Amino acid sequence: MEFVGDDTALLKKFAKQASGIVSKIKGVQQVALRFREGKDELRLDFDHEKASIAGISANEFGSTLKTSIQGSIPTKYIDDGKEVDIKVRFREEDRSQLSQIFEYLIPGKENSVYMASLVSQSEGESESKIYRKNKRKVVSITAKLGDLDLGTAVKVIRGELNQIQFPANYYYDFGGNFKKLKKNQIEMLLLVSLAFFLIYCILAALFESFSYPFIIIISIPFAIAGVIIALFLFNLSLNVSVYIGLVMLIGIVVNNAILLIEQFLRGINEKGSIRNRNELIEIIMHASIDRLRPILITTLTTVLGLLPTAFDMGEGSQLWRPLAITVVSGLTISTFLTLILVPLIFYRFFSWRNDLVH
């Protein structure tokens, strides 16, 4: 999390307050402050008016002070072809105490002036590092998640941090993995749409029809409805694992509808011609009964195989648990609705297309 504003001290206050709140959220294992406290410093405010009377410029003052304490290199000593820096500065005993700098003499036009007469001192605190975002100061904290997925964690944290009152132009934002998650969600939506389109194209080519694939694809919204219900019941958010599960689910759920439609068409071809709707109903009923057992068996084996993963609450389960819940819920709901609604939709569509009578 990044806290953005202009006053570093105020940003640190908000960050510490937020870290205390976030650390109490169930599923958050550890919260770390990603900043350091400032260091103590002695500030010297240069008096330009007094210095101008003595004929001392700010540049001369700073240069003299730097040479006295840190040292300067006026020349180099050449020894056997090697250059050695010659550093000039005060003796160690003349610069060991902070109070000694006020006794330093700064050379002026006519006389040297004590540094104490040219500056006013104050003690304060300065930042060792200043981080910025869009030219504004930033203070950040990080959290390590346990059995809580990133999307749900962000949702919970937003709700908890509503109790912090931020001044105008101060705000917090989620960075790092959350921004990557948002980007991945858009990419996964495109993949889901692409999978939807490719399945339709393949079915249209196999059935040599643009109509029957629509009936088959109707099973996909049934699966998505089941996923939404499961995510609500398990209090899960849409994340990359859910989208991967959706891509898998789209390829799995159409199999049941394909089995039914293929059996319906086979029965109609074997019959030769359908004179009325009663004959069509009889073909659909026999075909549905024939395909009921294999559909239930394939669905049960898939669902039962994923159930342990769906209810796993161990370390790292936030990665594969949403995927398993997505596939299990979507496949279960889709199977039962497909067995009921696909025959009804096929009956209505075929009767309307061939103008069958009762």
Buried (B, 14 or more C-beta within 10 A) or exposed (E): BBBBBEEBEBBBBBBEBBBEBBBEBEBBEEBEBBBEEBEEEEEBEBBEEEBEEBEBEEEBBEEBBEBBBEBBEEEEEEEEEEEEEEEEBBEEEBBEEEEBBBEBEBEBEEEEBEBEEBBEBEEEEEBEEEBEEEEBBBBBBBBEBBBBBBBBBBEBBEEEBEEBEBEEEBEBEBBEBBEEBEEBBEEBEEBBEEBBEEBBEEBBEEBEBEEBBBBBBBBBEBBBBBBBEBBEEBEBBBBBBBBBBBBBBBEBBBBBBBBBBBBBBEBBEEEEEBEEBEBBEEBBEEBBEBBEEEBBEBBEEBBEEBEEBBEBEEEEBBEBBBBBBBBBBBBBBBBBBBBEBBBEBBBEBBBEEEEBEE
